[in-house]
Amino acid sequence: MRTCQCPTCQGPGAHPDKLLHHRINLFLDRLDEQQRRWYVAIESMKAGYGGDTLLSQITGLNAETIRRGRQELEAELAGRPTDHVRAAGGGRPTAGKKR
């Protein structure tokens, strides 16, 4: 599990956000890649201005990945597969058969 790198969690002493950030990262460990992207995008929208940067520090996701998640949500997840994680053609090509 990832450790939050935000200034609050890196500072000394106890802070209520430290537990929240720990639980966010714990939850993210249980999600697949697109669910992770969408959840962090929602949290970023709730945070407002600077949310992408803050959530990037908390979760370790790239800010561009968070923006992509927000764009997918704004498009109502149009074109995203419902029965599997990757879109058609995603992933490694199949290996050729050995003789």
TAPEVEN-V881911 format. One line per field, one symbol per residue. ss: DSSP state (~ for helix, > for strand, _ for the rest). phi: phi as a letter, one per 30 degrees, with the letter a starting at -180 (. if undefined). psi: psi as a letter, one per 30 degrees, with the letter a starting at -180 (. if undefined). A space follows every 10 residues. Layout:
ss=???
phi=???
psi=???
//
This chain:
ss=______~~~~ _____~~~~~ ~~~~~~~~__ __~~~~~~~~ ~~~~~~~___ ~~~~~~~~~_ __~~~~~~~~ ~~~~______ __________ _________
phi=.dcdcdeddd ddidaedddd dddddddddc cddddddddd dddddddiei ddddddddci ddeddddddd dddddihdid dccadcdeid jdddddddc
psi=kkkkgleeff lllkkffeee eeeeeeeeff lleeeeeeee eeeeeefbkg eeeefeeeff kkeeeeeeee eeefghgkfk kffleklkfl aklkklkk.
//
